[in-house]
Amino acid sequence: MIRTTLLQRDSMSVSEFRCTAEPGDKPFAEQYACHSVSYVRKGSFGCHCRGRFHELVAGSILVGHPGDEYVCTHDHVAGDECLSFFLTPELVETIGDHRAVWQVGSVPPLPELMVVGELAQTAAAGNSDVGLDEVGHLFASRFVEAVSDRKAKPLNAGLRDRRRAVEAALWIDANSHRDIDLDDAAAQAGLSTFHFLRLFSAVLDVTPHQYLVRSRLRHAARRLADDDSPITDIAYDVGFNDLSNFVRSFHRAAGASPLKFRQASRGKRKIFQERFALQ
């Protein structure tokens, strides 16, 4: 088993697992260390847990409960891959810590979970402006809703909560050049990450990470139009740690590369005219 840690936060961690077991390999017992939900993104495997046997295929979810033993088998197909979210007890208590929910063993491919699982893969690859930790919160809460058949109550934010969300947005924008994450913003607002994510998204119709990325793009656009600094310097100055990610994100937002956007800001309007003429 090859494990790669993709994210480590106060409330959760995310890892990618690539299984190297072959059909016929002798299985062995393992133990869940914490609550977890693992999205099977490729292949299939079997899992024996709490007296039941589960067959998991792409789109299924393996559910872990701390202390429970499990044995995975690979009788059919080798080379499965999973994207796993490991949750702290505090986060689980907030989302819903009913033992029956977390001891189901597995969940079959459900459309409302598969679409979020695929979004998580995109976020893990760095191709989405939604944060991987944000998708993790959504994935875990959707799982609890699906298994318990309970829908989350709509959030009615009062004046104080709305002010919290707005002040958090202002703080994110002012610090968008820094390496900040969901936990940082939640701590600034004095809320748990789960409640902060719900509040911010409900009030501003955008997740904290989306707002962070868009703030960086906004600052980059101003810099591209105002000064002649190298594009690489601007990308790093506004908070992007990867030039290719900046170019890809900027092009997706502006419909033009940073260079062409800079040229357009200097009077070469034909760049945008040509693009819109094709639509």
C-alpha positions as CSV (number, residue, x, y, z in Angstrom):
1,M,0.0,0.0,0.0
2,I,1.4,3.4,-1.0
3,R,0.0,6.3,1.1
4,T,0.5,9.9,0.1
5,T,-0.6,12.6,2.5
6,L,-2.3,15.4,0.6
7,L,-3.5,17.6,3.4
8,Q,-3.0,18.0,7.1
9,R,-5.4,20.3,9.0
10,D,-6.5,20.6,12.6
11,S,-9.9,19.0,12.0
12,M,-9.0,16.5,9.2
13,S,-6.3,15.0,7.1
14,V,-6.5,13.7,3.6
15,S,-4.5,10.9,2.1
16,E,-4.3,9.1,-1.3
17,F,-4.0,5.3,-1.1
18,R,-2.7,3.1,-4.0
19,C,-3.0,-0.6,-3.3
20,T,-0.2,-2.8,-4.5
21,A,-1.8,-6.1,-3.3
22,E,-2.3,-8.9,-5.9
23,P,-5.1,-11.5,-6.1
24,G,-4.1,-14.4,-3.8
25,D,-2.1,-12.3,-1.4
26,K,-2.9,-13.3,2.2
27,P,-5.0,-10.6,3.9
28,F,-4.3,-9.4,7.4
29,A,-6.3,-7.6,10.1
30,E,-6.0,-3.9,10.6
31,Q,-7.6,-1.4,12.9
32,Y,-9.2,2.0,12.3
33,A,-7.5,4.7,14.2
34,C,-10.2,7.3,13.8
35,H,-13.4,8.1,11.9
36,S,-12.8,8.1,8.2
37,V,-14.6,8.1,4.8
38,S,-12.7,6.7,1.9
39,Y,-13.9,7.3,-1.7
40,V,-13.0,4.5,-4.0
41,R,-11.9,6.2,-7.2
42,K,-10.6,3.2,-9.1
43,G,-10.7,-0.6,-9.0
44,S,-12.4,-2.8,-6.4
45,F,-11.7,-4.7,-3.2
46,G,-13.5,-6.6,-0.5
47,C,-13.6,-5.7,3.2
48,H,-14.6,-7.8,6.2
49,C,-15.7,-5.8,9.2
50,R,-18.0,-6.4,12.2
51,G,-19.2,-9.8,10.9
52,R,-20.1,-8.5,7.4
53,F,-18.4,-8.6,4.1
54,H,-18.5,-5.6,1.8
55,E,-17.6,-5.5,-1.9
56,L,-16.5,-2.0,-3.0
57,V,-16.2,-0.7,-6.5
58,A,-15.4,2.7,-8.0
59,G,-17.8,5.2,-6.4
60,S,-18.2,3.2,-3.2
61,I,-17.2,4.5,0.2
62,L,-15.3,2.6,2.9
63,V,-16.4,3.9,6.3
64,G,-14.1,3.7,9.3
65,H,-15.0,3.7,13.0
66,P,-12.1,4.0,15.6
67,G,-11.2,0.7,17.2
68,D,-13.0,-1.5,14.7
69,E,-10.9,-4.2,13.0
70,Y,-11.2,-4.8,9.3
71,V,-9.6,-7.1,6.7
72,C,-9.3,-6.1,3.0
73,T,-9.2,-8.7,0.3
74,H,-8.3,-8.5,-3.4
75,D,-9.9,-11.6,-5.0
76,H,-11.1,-9.9,-8.2
77,V,-9.2,-6.8,-9.3
78,A,-5.8,-5.5,-8.2
79,G,-4.7,-1.9,-8.2
80,D,-7.5,-0.1,-6.4
81,E,-7.1,3.6,-5.4
82,C,-8.9,5.6,-2.6
83,L,-9.1,9.2,-1.5
84,S,-9.4,9.0,2.3
85,F,-10.6,11.7,4.7
86,F,-9.7,11.2,8.4
87,L,-11.7,13.2,10.9
88,T,-11.2,14.3,14.4
89,P,-13.7,13.4,17.1
90,E,-14.7,17.1,17.4
91,L,-15.6,17.4,13.8
92,V,-17.5,14.1,13.9
93,E,-19.5,15.3,16.9
94,T,-20.4,18.4,15.0
95,I,-21.4,16.6,11.8
96,G,-23.1,13.7,13.6
97,D,-21.5,11.0,15.7
98,H,-24.2,8.4,15.7
99,R,-22.5,5.0,16.1
100,A,-24.9,3.2,13.7
101,V,-23.9,5.6,11.0
102,W,-20.2,5.2,11.4
103,Q,-20.3,1.5,11.7
104,V,-22.1,0.7,8.4
105,G,-18.8,-0.5,7.0
106,S,-19.4,0.8,3.5
107,V,-21.8,2.8,1.3
108,P,-22.7,1.8,-2.2
109,P,-22.1,4.2,-5.1
110,L,-24.7,7.0,-4.5
111,P,-25.0,9.9,-6.9
112,E,-25.1,12.5,-4.2
113,L,-21.8,11.2,-2.8
114,M,-20.1,10.3,-6.1
115,V,-20.3,13.8,-7.5
116,V,-18.7,15.2,-4.4
117,G,-16.0,12.5,-4.5
118,E,-15.2,13.5,-8.0
119,L,-15.0,17.1,-7.0
120,A,-12.6,16.0,-4.2
121,Q,-10.3,14.4,-6.9
122,T,-10.3,17.6,-8.9
123,A,-9.5,19.6,-5.8
124,A,-6.7,17.2,-4.9
125,A,-5.2,17.6,-8.3
126,G,-5.2,21.4,-7.9
127,N,-7.7,21.9,-10.7
128,S,-10.5,23.5,-8.6
129,D,-10.7,26.7,-6.7
130,V,-12.6,24.8,-4.0
131,G,-10.3,23.7,-1.2
132,L,-9.7,20.0,-0.5
133,D,-10.5,20.6,3.2
134,E,-13.8,22.3,2.2
135,V,-14.7,19.3,0.0
136,G,-13.8,17.0,2.9
137,H,-16.3,18.7,5.2
138,L,-19.0,18.6,2.5
139,F,-18.2,14.9,1.7
140,A,-18.4,13.9,5.4
141,S,-21.6,15.7,6.1
142,R,-23.3,14.4,2.9
143,F,-22.3,10.9,4.0
144,V,-24.0,11.3,7.4
145,E,-27.1,12.8,5.7
146,A,-27.3,9.9,3.2
147,V,-26.8,7.1,5.8
148,S,-29.1,8.6,8.5
149,D,-31.6,10.0,5.9
150,R,-31.4,13.4,7.6
151,K,-31.0,16.6,5.8
152,A,-29.0,19.5,7.3
153,K,-31.2,22.3,8.5
154,P,-31.0,25.5,6.5
155,L,-28.7,28.1,8.1
156,N,-30.5,31.3,9.1
157,A,-27.7,33.7,9.8
158,G,-28.5,36.6,12.1
159,L,-26.9,40.1,11.9
160,R,-24.0,39.1,14.2
161,D,-23.2,36.0,12.2
162,R,-23.4,37.9,8.9
163,R,-21.0,40.4,10.3
164,R,-18.6,37.6,11.2
165,A,-18.7,36.3,7.7
166,V,-18.1,39.7,6.2
167,E,-15.2,40.4,8.6
168,A,-13.7,37.0,7.7
169,A,-13.9,37.9,4.0
170,L,-12.1,41.2,4.6
171,W,-9.4,39.4,6.6
172,I,-9.0,36.8,3.9
173,D,-8.7,39.5,1.2
174,A,-6.1,41.4,3.3
175,N,-4.1,38.3,3.9
176,S,-4.6,36.5,0.5
177,H,-0.9,36.8,-0.2
178,R,-0.2,34.5,2.7
179,D,-0.5,30.8,3.0
180,I,-3.8,30.7,4.9
181,D,-6.3,27.9,5.1
182,L,-9.8,27.1,6.3
183,D,-8.6,26.5,9.9
184,D,-6.9,29.9,10.0
185,A,-10.0,31.7,8.8
186,A,-12.3,29.8,11.2
187,A,-10.0,30.7,14.1
188,Q,-10.0,34.3,13.0
189,A,-13.8,34.2,13.1
190,G,-13.9,32.3,16.5
191,L,-15.8,29.4,15.0
192,S,-15.3,25.7,14.4
193,T,-14.2,24.9,10.8
194,F,-17.5,23.2,10.1
195,H,-19.7,26.0,11.3
196,F,-17.5,28.6,9.8
197,L,-17.6,27.0,6.3
198,R,-21.4,26.7,6.5
199,L,-21.8,30.3,7.7
200,F,-19.4,31.9,5.2
201,S,-20.9,29.9,2.2
202,A,-24.5,30.7,3.2
203,V,-23.9,34.4,3.7
204,L,-21.5,35.1,0.8
205,D,-22.5,32.3,-1.7
206,V,-18.8,31.4,-2.1
207,T,-16.6,29.1,0.0
208,P,-13.6,30.7,1.9
209,H,-11.1,29.0,-0.4
210,Q,-12.9,30.2,-3.5
211,Y,-12.9,33.7,-2.1
212,L,-9.2,33.4,-1.3
213,V,-8.3,32.3,-4.9
214,R,-10.5,35.0,-6.4
215,S,-8.9,37.6,-4.2
216,R,-5.5,36.5,-5.4
217,L,-6.7,36.7,-9.0
218,R,-8.1,40.1,-8.4
219,H,-4.9,41.4,-7.0
220,A,-3.0,39.8,-9.8
221,A,-5.2,41.4,-12.5
222,R,-4.5,44.8,-10.9
223,R,-0.8,44.2,-10.9
224,L,-0.8,43.0,-14.5
225,A,-2.5,46.1,-15.6
226,D,-0.6,48.6,-13.4
227,D,3.0,47.6,-13.4
228,D,5.7,45.8,-15.5
229,S,6.8,43.2,-12.9
230,P,7.5,39.8,-14.3
231,I,4.4,37.6,-14.4
232,T,6.2,35.0,-12.2
233,D,6.9,37.6,-9.5
234,I,3.3,38.7,-9.5
235,A,2.0,35.1,-9.2
236,Y,4.1,34.5,-6.1
237,D,3.5,37.9,-4.7
238,V,-0.2,37.5,-4.6
239,G,-0.1,34.1,-3.0
240,F,0.1,31.4,-5.7
241,N,2.8,28.8,-4.9
242,D,2.8,27.3,-8.4
243,L,3.1,29.3,-11.6
244,S,1.3,26.8,-13.8
245,N,-1.6,26.8,-11.3
246,F,-1.7,30.6,-11.5
247,V,-1.7,30.7,-15.3
248,R,-4.4,28.0,-15.5
249,S,-6.6,29.7,-12.9
250,F,-6.2,33.1,-14.4
251,H,-7.0,31.9,-17.9
252,R,-10.1,30.2,-16.6
253,A,-11.2,33.4,-15.0
254,A,-10.2,36.0,-17.6
255,G,-10.5,33.9,-20.8
256,A,-7.0,34.9,-21.6
257,S,-3.5,34.2,-20.4
258,P,-1.8,36.7,-17.9
259,L,0.4,37.9,-20.7
260,K,-2.5,38.6,-23.1
261,F,-4.5,40.2,-20.3
262,R,-1.6,42.5,-19.7
263,Q,-1.4,43.3,-23.4
264,A,-5.2,44.0,-23.5
265,S,-4.8,46.3,-20.5
266,R,-2.3,48.3,-22.6
267,G,-4.7,48.9,-25.4
268,K,-4.7,45.7,-27.4
269,R,-8.4,45.2,-27.1
270,K,-8.6,42.9,-30.1
271,I,-7.5,40.0,-27.9
272,F,-10.8,40.1,-26.0
273,Q,-12.9,41.0,-29.1
274,E,-11.6,37.9,-30.9
275,R,-12.4,35.7,-28.0
276,F,-16.0,36.9,-27.6
277,A,-16.6,36.8,-31.3
278,L,-16.1,33.0,-31.2
279,Q,-18.7,32.5,-28.5
